[in-house]
Amino acid sequence: MRILAFDTSTEYCSVALLQDDALSFREIHAGQTHSQLLLPMCQEILAEAQISLAQLDGIAFGAGPGSFTGLRIACAVAQGLAFGADVPVLGIGTLLALAEASGAERVITCLDARMAEVYHAVYQREGSDWISASEPQLCAPQLVPMPEGAGWMGCGSGFKAYAEPLQARYGAVLTSVRPELYPHARDIARLAAPRIASGQGVAAELAVPFYIRDKVALKISER
């Protein structure tokens, strides 16, 4: 199984190539230069492995939520590469990728959504799968859903941007917090591999981002 994966949903740009159990990746703090960096990074990692696009079993990308522009870039590049090589595409949720990156069994994921809100989801690992205890949603930090029980890890940029309200909301429910974690291509590749192997990949033209929010700025009357 050979999977090319990438994510541009945050200020970071990452690319990974999974070949069975071997994983290689690139990452860079891109700021707002994802569109300039993503394709060269993909070309570099494939050239290093001496693999062509046509030899891939699939292409996976961070589908969202996250930066609107970043999600569009990742989806467009995935579509373009997959269409030319005639390989399937699969979008992986960025909050699920965060849970995978955490290494924990019970994870509360929060990404800073700006506008005093967070992208939020709760996941619990069962065997090799993740079960959603709270589906991805957009909400104010002080109104995030409460998971059952204790022993949860909090991760993602939301825990840095809104540390006080999230800590006040969750209190002793959290055993640890890792605000430095962000969605990464290596975790997207790992999550995508069994899904693509089971036929969940789609044709290039059917790939779409997962925005959640339908606007990017507050109106003057809302500020």
Phi and psi in degrees as GROMACS dihedral restraints (atoms count N, CA, C in turn):
[ dihedral_restraints ]
;  ai    aj    ak    al  type     phi  dphi    fc
    3     4     5     6     1  -121.0    20    10
    4     5     6     7     1   117.6    20    10
    6     7     8     9     1  -124.9    20    10
    7     8     9    10     1   127.0    20    10
    9    10    11    12     1   -97.4    20    10
   10    11    12    13     1   128.4    20    10
   12    13    14    15     1  -133.3    20    10
   13    14    15    16     1   151.1    20    10
   15    16    17    18     1  -154.3    20    10
   16    17    18    19     1   159.2    20    10
   18    19    20    21     1  -142.4    20    10
   19    20    21    22     1   134.1    20    10
   21    22    23    24     1  -134.9    20    10
   22    23    24    25     1    29.1    20    10
   24    25    26    27     1   -79.6    20    10
   25    26    27    28     1   -15.6    20    10
   27    28    29    30     1  -125.3    20    10
   28    29    30    31     1  -163.8    20    10
   30    31    32    33     1   -72.9    20    10
   31    32    33    34     1    -7.2    20    10
   33    34    35    36     1   -96.5    20    10
   34    35    36    37     1   151.3    20    10
   36    37    38    39     1  -123.3    20    10
   37    38    39    40     1   124.4    20    10
   39    40    41    42     1  -135.4    20    10
   40    41    42    43     1   146.9    20    10
   42    43    44    45     1  -135.0    20    10
   43    44    45    46     1   139.7    20    10
   45    46    47    48     1  -139.4    20    10
   46    47    48    49     1   149.8    20    10
   48    49    50    51     1  -125.8    20    10
   49    50    51    52     1   117.5    20    10
   51    52    53    54     1  -104.5    20    10
   52    53    54    55     1   122.4    20    10
   54    55    56    57     1  -123.1    20    10
   55    56    57    58     1    98.3    20    10
   57    58    59    60     1    55.9    20    10
   58    59    60    61     1  -110.7    20    10
   60    61    62    63     1   -98.3    20    10
   61    62    63    64     1    -2.3    20    10
   63    64    65    66     1   -93.6    20    10
   64    65    66    67     1   132.2    20    10
   66    67    68    69     1  -131.2    20    10
   67    68    69    70     1   127.2    20    10
   69    70    71    72     1  -123.8    20    10
   70    71    72    73     1   152.8    20    10
   72    73    74    75     1  -154.8    20    10
   73    74    75    76     1   162.6    20    10
   75    76    77    78     1  -129.3    20    10
   76    77    78    79     1   147.7    20    10
   78    79    80    81     1  -151.2    20    10
   79    80    81    82     1   148.9    20    10
   81    82    83    84     1  -155.6    20    10
   82    83    84    85     1   146.2    20    10
   84    85    86    87     1   -77.6    20    10
   85    86    87    88     1   103.2    20    10
   87    88    89    90     1   -91.4    20    10
   88    89    90    91     1   -18.4    20    10
   90    91    92    93     1    63.8    20    10
   91    92    93    94     1  -110.8    20    10
   93    94    95    96     1  -121.0    20    10
   94    95    96    97     1    30.0    20    10
   96    97    98    99     1  -112.5    20    10
   97    98    99   100     1    22.9    20    10
   99   100   101   102     1   -56.2    20    10
  100   101   102   103     1   -40.8    20    10
  102   103   104   105     1   -63.6    20    10
  103   104   105   106     1   -26.4    20    10
  105   106   107   108     1   -85.5    20    10
  106   107   108   109     1   -26.7    20    10
  108   109   110   111     1   -97.0    20    10
  109   110   111   112     1   -31.5    20    10
  111   112   113   114     1   -61.4    20    10
  112   113   114   115     1   -53.1    20    10
  114   115   116   117     1   -61.0    20    10
  115   116   117   118     1   -47.5    20    10
  117   118   119   120     1   -58.7    20    10
  118   119   120   121     1   -36.0    20    10
  120   121   122   123     1   -66.8    20    10
  121   122   123   124     1   -39.8    20    10
  123   124   125   126     1   -64.0    20    10
  124   125   126   127     1   -45.4    20    10
  126   127   128   129     1   -62.5    20    10
  127   128   129   130     1   -39.5    20    10
  129   130   131   132     1   -65.5    20    10
  130   131   132   133     1   -44.8    20    10
  132   133   134   135     1   -71.7    20    10
  133   134   135   136     1   -32.1    20    10
  135   136   137   138     1   -72.2    20    10
  136   137   138   139     1   -40.5    20    10
  138   139   140   141     1   -64.7    20    10
  139   140   141   142     1   -39.4    20    10
  141   142   143   144     1   -62.3    20    10
  142   143   144   145     1   -36.3    20    10
  144   145   146   147     1   -87.6    20    10
  145   146   147   148     1    -4.6    20    10
  147   148   149   150     1    57.5    20    10
  148   149   150   151     1    47.0    20    10
  150   151   152   153     1  -123.2    20    10
  151   152   153   154     1   136.4    20    10
  153   154   155   156     1   -92.8    20    10
  154   155   156   157     1   162.9    20    10
  156   157   158   159     1   -59.3    20    10
  157   158   159   160     1   -38.0    20    10
  159   160   161   162     1   -66.3    20    10
  160   161   162   163     1   -17.7    20    10
  162   163   164   165     1   -87.9    20    10
  163   164   165   166     1    -3.3    20    10
  165   166   167   168     1   -77.1    20    10
  166   167   168   169     1   151.9    20    10
  168   169   170   171     1   -90.7    20    10
  169   170   171   172     1   -15.6    20    10
  171   172   173   174     1   177.4    20    10
  172   173   174   175     1   164.9    20    10
  174   175   176   177     1  -124.5    20    10
  175   176   177   178     1   129.1    20    10
  177   178   179   180     1  -119.5    20    10
  178   179   180   181     1   146.6    20    10
  180   181   182   183     1  -140.8    20    10
  181   182   183   184     1   156.0    20    10
  183   184   185   186     1   -72.0    20    10
  184   185   186   187     1   107.9    20    10
  186   187   188   189     1   -83.3    20    10
  187   188   189   190     1   -17.3    20    10
  189   190   191   192     1   125.4    20    10
  190   191   192   193     1   174.6    20    10
  192   193   194   195     1   -74.6    20    10
  193   194   195   196     1   169.3    20    10
  195   196   197   198     1   161.2    20    10
  196   197   198   199     1  -158.1    20    10
  198   199   200   201     1   -58.3    20    10
  199   200   201   202     1   127.3    20    10
  201   202   203   204     1   -55.4    20    10
  202   203   204   205     1   -49.4    20    10
  204   205   206   207     1   -63.4    20    10
  205   206   207   208     1   -43.5    20    10
  207   208   209   210     1   -61.1    20    10
  208   209   210   211     1   -41.7    20    10
  210   211   212   213     1   -65.4    20    10
  211   212   213   214     1   -39.3    20    10
  213   214   215   216     1   -66.1    20    10
  214   215   216   217     1   -39.4    20    10
  216   217   218   219     1   -62.2    20    10
  217   218   219   220     1   -49.2    20    10
  219   220   221   222     1   -61.5    20    10
  220   221   222   223     1   -44.0    20    10
  222   223   224   225     1   -65.0    20    10
  223   224   225   226     1   -43.9    20    10
  225   226   227   228     1   -64.2    20    10
  226   227   228   229     1   -42.2    20    10
  228   229   230   231     1   -66.8    20    10
  229   230   231   232     1   -41.8    20    10
  231   232   233   234     1   -60.4    20    10
  232   233   234   235     1   -43.4    20    10
  234   235   236   237     1   -63.2    20    10
  235   236   237   238     1   -45.6    20    10
  237   238   239   240     1   -63.4    20    10
  238   239   240   241     1   -46.6    20    10
  240   241   242   243     1   -66.6    20    10
  241   242   243   244     1   -43.3    20    10
  243   244   245   246     1   -69.3    20    10
  244   245   246   247     1   -37.4    20    10
  246   247   248   249     1   -64.1    20    10
  247   248   249   250     1   -44.4    20    10
  249   250   251   252     1   -67.5    20    10
  250   251   252   253     1   -32.5    20    10
  252   253   254   255     1   -96.5    20    10
  253   254   255   256     1    -7.1    20    10
  255   256   257   258     1    57.8    20    10
  256   257   258   259     1    52.3    20    10
  258   259   260   261     1  -123.6    20    10
  259   260   261   262     1   155.5    20    10
  261   262   263   264     1   -74.2    20    10
  262   263   264   265     1   158.8    20    10
  264   265   266   267     1  -121.0    20    10
  265   266   267   268     1   148.0    20    10
  267   268   269   270     1  -142.8    20    10
  268   269   270   271     1   125.1    20    10
  270   271   272   273     1   -87.7    20    10
  271   272   273   274     1   133.2    20    10
  273   274   275   276     1  -114.5    20    10
  274   275   276   277     1   133.7    20    10
  276   277   278   279     1   -60.9    20    10
  277   278   279   280     1   134.9    20    10
  279   280   281   282     1   -68.9    20    10
  280   281   282   283     1   -31.5    20    10
  282   283   284   285     1   -71.0    20    10
  283   284   285   286     1   -34.9    20    10
  285   286   287   288     1   -66.4    20    10
  286   287   288   289     1   -39.7    20    10
  288   289   290   291     1   -61.7    20    10
  289   290   291   292     1   -36.7    20    10
  291   292   293   294     1   -61.9    20    10
  292   293   294   295     1   -44.6    20    10
  294   295   296   297     1   -60.3    20    10
  295   296   297   298     1   -42.7    20    10
  297   298   299   300     1   -62.4    20    10
  298   299   300   301     1   -37.9    20    10
  300   301   302   303     1   -69.2    20    10
  301   302   303   304     1   -24.3    20    10
  303   304   305   306     1   -68.7    20    10
  304   305   306   307     1   -30.6    20    10
  306   307   308   309     1    76.1    20    10
  307   308   309   310     1     2.8    20    10
  309   310   311   312     1   -95.5    20    10
  310   311   312   313     1   171.8    20    10
  312   313   314   315     1   -97.7    20    10
  313   314   315   316     1   -27.8    20    10
  315   316   317   318     1  -130.6    20    10
  316   317   318   319     1   117.3    20    10
  318   319   320   321     1  -134.2    20    10
  319   320   321   322     1   131.4    20    10
  321   322   323   324     1  -103.9    20    10
  322   323   324   325     1   117.6    20    10
  324   325   326   327     1  -105.3    20    10
  325   326   327   328     1   135.1    20    10
  327   328   329   330     1  -141.2    20    10
  328   329   330   331     1   122.0    20    10
  330   331   332   333     1  -109.8    20    10
  331   332   333   334     1   140.3    20    10
  333   334   335   336     1   -63.9    20    10
  334   335   336   337     1   118.7    20    10
  336   337   338   339     1  -101.1    20    10
  337   338   339   340     1     6.2    20    10
  339   340   341   342     1    63.3    20    10
  340   341   342   343     1  -175.6    20    10
  342   343   344   345     1    50.7    20    10
  343   344   345   346     1    34.2    20    10
  345   346   347   348     1    59.4    20    10
  346   347   348   349     1    36.1    20    10
  348   349   350   351     1  -138.5    20    10
  349   350   351   352     1   164.5    20    10
  351   352   353   354     1  -129.4    20    10
  352   353   354   355     1   151.5    20    10
  354   355   356   357     1   -88.2    20    10
  355   356   357   358     1   127.3    20    10
  357   358   359   360     1  -135.6    20    10
  358   359   360   361     1   141.9    20    10
  360   361   362   363     1  -158.0    20    10
  361   362   363   364     1   158.8    20    10
  363   364   365   366     1  -127.2    20    10
  364   365   366   367     1   131.8    20    10
  366   367   368   369     1  -131.4    20    10
  367   368   369   370     1   148.1    20    10
  369   370   371   372     1  -132.1    20    10
  370   371   372   373     1   132.0    20    10
  372   373   374   375     1   -81.7    20    10
  373   374   375   376     1   133.4    20    10
  375   376   377   378     1  -128.9    20    10
  376   377   378   379     1   104.3    20    10
  378   379   380   381     1    66.4    20    10
  379   380   381   382     1  -124.0    20    10
  381   382   383   384     1   -96.9    20    10
  382   383   384   385     1     1.9    20    10
  384   385   386   387     1  -108.6    20    10
  385   386   387   388     1   161.3    20    10
  387   388   389   390     1  -108.0    20    10
  388   389   390   391     1   132.7    20    10
  390   391   392   393     1  -106.9    20    10
  391   392   393   394     1   131.3    20    10
  393   394   395   396     1   -82.1    20    10
  394   395   396   397     1   117.4    20    10
  396   397   398   399     1   -90.6    20    10
  397   398   399   400     1   -18.4    20    10
  399   400   401   402     1  -154.3    20    10
  400   401   402   403     1   118.8    20    10
  402   403   404   405     1   -67.0    20    10
  403   404   405   406     1   154.0    20    10
  405   406   407   408     1   -54.4    20    10
  406   407   408   409     1   132.9    20    10
  408   409   410   411     1  -155.1    20    10
  409   410   411   412     1   166.9    20    10
  411   412   413   414     1  -107.7    20    10
  412   413   414   415     1   127.8    20    10
  414   415   416   417     1  -157.5    20    10
  415   416   417   418     1   165.3    20    10
  417   418   419   420     1   -72.2    20    10
  418   419   420   421     1   146.2    20    10
  420   421   422   423     1   -56.9    20    10
  421   422   423   424     1   -35.3    20    10
  423   424   425   426     1   -78.0    20    10
  424   425   426   427     1    -5.3    20    10
  426   427   428   429     1  -118.2    20    10
  427   428   429   430     1    14.6    20    10
  429   430   431   432     1   -61.9    20    10
  430   431   432   433     1   145.1    20    10
  432   433   434   435     1   -61.7    20    10
  433   434   435   436     1   147.7    20    10
  435   436   437   438     1   -95.5    20    10
  436   437   438   439     1   127.2    20    10
  438   439   440   441     1   -79.5    20    10
  439   440   441   442     1   163.5    20    10
  441   442   443   444     1   -80.3    20    10
  442   443   444   445     1   140.7    20    10
  444   445   446   447     1    75.4    20    10
  445   446   447   448     1  -167.0    20    10
  447   448   449   450     1  -123.3    20    10
  448   449   450   451     1  -172.2    20    10
  450   451   452   453     1    82.8    20    10
  451   452   453   454     1    30.7    20    10
  453   454   455   456     1  -100.1    20    10
  454   455   456   457     1   142.2    20    10
  456   457   458   459     1   -96.3    20    10
  457   458   459   460     1   135.4    20    10
  459   460   461   462     1  -100.0    20    10
  460   461   462   463     1   134.6    20    10
  462   463   464   465     1  -146.3    20    10
  463   464   465   466     1   154.6    20    10
  465   466   467   468     1   111.5    20    10
  466   467   468   469     1   163.8    20    10
  468   469   470   471     1   -64.3    20    10
  469   470   471   472     1   -20.5    20    10
  471   472   473   474     1   -61.3    20    10
  472   473   474   475     1   -32.1    20    10
  474   475   476   477     1   -74.8    20    10
  475   476   477   478     1   -12.1    20    10
  477   478   479   480     1   -94.2    20    10
  478   479   480   481     1   -45.6    20    10
  480   481   482   483     1   -68.9    20    10
  481   482   483   484     1   -32.6    20    10
  483   484   485   486     1  -129.5    20    10
  484   485   486   487     1    47.8    20    10
  486   487   488   489     1   -57.5    20    10
  487   488   489   490     1   -47.1    20    10
  489   490   491   492     1   -65.5    20    10
  490   491   492   493     1   -52.3    20    10
  492   493   494   495     1   -65.5    20    10
  493   494   495   496     1   -33.0    20    10
  495   496   497   498     1   -71.8    20    10
  496   497   498   499     1   -40.4    20    10
  498   499   500   501     1   -65.7    20    10
  499   500   501   502     1   -39.6    20    10
  501   502   503   504     1   -65.2    20    10
  502   503   504   505     1   -36.2    20    10
  504   505   506   507     1   -71.0    20    10
  505   506   507   508     1   -43.9    20    10
  507   508   509   510     1   -93.4    20    10
  508   509   510   511     1   -32.0    20    10
  510   511   512   513     1    50.8    20    10
  511   512   513   514     1  -125.1    20    10
  513   514   515   516     1   -74.6    20    10
  514   515   516   517     1    -5.4    20    10
  516   517   518   519     1   -62.3    20    10
  517   518   519   520     1   -31.8    20    10
  519   520   521   522     1   -88.2    20    10
  520   521   522   523     1   131.7    20    10
  522   523   524   525     1   -94.5    20    10
  523   524   525   526     1   -24.9    20    10
  525   526   527   528     1  -160.6    20    10
  526   527   528   529     1   160.7    20    10
  528   529   530   531     1  -135.0    20    10
  529   530   531   532     1   132.6    20    10
  531   532   533   534     1  -127.8    20    10
  532   533   534   535     1    80.5    20    10
  534   535   536   537     1   -70.2    20    10
  535   536   537   538     1   -14.4    20    10
  537   538   539   540     1   -79.3    20    10
  538   539   540   541     1   -13.3    20    10
  540   541   542   543     1   -72.3    20    10
  541   542   543   544     1   145.2    20    10
  543   544   545   546     1  -143.6    20    10
  544   545   546   547     1   158.7    20    10
  546   547   548   549     1   -57.7    20    10
  547   548   549   550     1   133.2    20    10
  549   550   551   552     1  -131.9    20    10
  550   551   552   553     1   146.1    20    10
  552   553   554   555     1   -60.0    20    10
  553   554   555   556     1   -33.3    20    10
  555   556   557   558     1   -64.0    20    10
  556   557   558   559     1   -37.3    20    10
  558   559   560   561     1   -75.5    20    10
  559   560   561   562     1   -34.1    20    10
  561   562   563   564     1   -63.2    20    10
  562   563   564   565     1   -41.2    20    10
  564   565   566   567     1   -62.2    20    10
  565   566   567   568     1   -44.9    20    10
  567   568   569   570     1   -64.1    20    10
  568   569   570   571     1   -40.4    20    10
  570   571   572   573     1   -70.2    20    10
  571   572   573   574     1   -34.6    20    10
  573   574   575   576     1   -76.0    20    10
  574   575   576   577     1   -33.6    20    10
  576   577   578   579     1   -53.7    20    10
  577   578   579   580     1   -54.7    20    10
  579   580   581   582     1   -67.7    20    10
  580   581   582   583     1   -28.5    20    10
  582   583   584   585     1   -70.9    20    10
  583   584   585   586     1   -42.6    20    10
  585   586   587   588     1   -68.0    20    10
  586   587   588   589     1   -38.2    20    10
  588   589   590   591     1   -61.9    20    10
  589   590   591   592     1   -30.2    20    10
  591   592   593   594     1   -91.3    20    10
  592   593   594   595     1     6.9    20    10
  594   595   596   597     1    89.8    20    10
  595   596   597   598     1    18.3    20    10
  597   598   599   600     1   -84.8    20    10
  598   599   600   601     1    -6.5    20    10
  600   601   602   603     1   -67.4    20    10
  601   602   603   604     1   154.1    20    10
  603   604   605   606     1  -122.3    20    10
  604   605   606   607     1   167.1    20    10
  606   607   608   609     1   -64.0    20    10
  607   608   609   610     1   151.2    20    10
  609   610   611   612     1   -51.5    20    10
  610   611   612   613     1   -43.6    20    10
  612   613   614   615     1   -70.9    20    10
  613   614   615   616     1   -10.9    20    10
  615   616   617   618     1   -95.3    20    10
  616   617   618   619     1    -5.7    20    10
  618   619   620   621     1   -71.9    20    10
  619   620   621   622     1   134.1    20    10
  621   622   623   624     1  -140.0    20    10
  622   623   624   625     1   150.6    20    10
  624   625   626   627     1   -74.0    20    10
  625   626   627   628     1   164.5    20    10
  627   628   629   630     1  -119.4    20    10
  628   629   630   631     1    95.5    20    10
  630   631   632   633     1   -82.0    20    10
  631   632   633   634     1   -41.9    20    10
  633   634   635   636     1    71.1    20    10
  634   635   636   637     1   -64.2    20    10
  636   637   638   639     1   -80.0    20    10
  637   638   639   640     1   145.9    20    10
  639   640   641   642     1  -110.3    20    10
  640   641   642   643     1    11.0    20    10
  642   643   644   645     1  -149.0    20    10
  643   644   645   646     1   157.0    20    10
  645   646   647   648     1  -112.5    20    10
  646   647   648   649     1    -3.9    20    10
  648   649   650   651     1  -152.5    20    10
  649   650   651   652     1   152.8    20    10
  651   652   653   654     1   -78.1    20    10
  652   653   654   655     1   144.5    20    10
  654   655   656   657     1   -70.4    20    10
  655   656   657   658     1   160.4    20    10
  657   658   659   660     1   -56.6    20    10
  658   659   660   661     1   -40.0    20    10
  660   661   662   663     1   -68.9    20    10
  661   662   663   664     1   -17.3    20    10
  663   664   665   666     1   -94.4    20    10
  664   665   666   667     1   -11.1    20    10
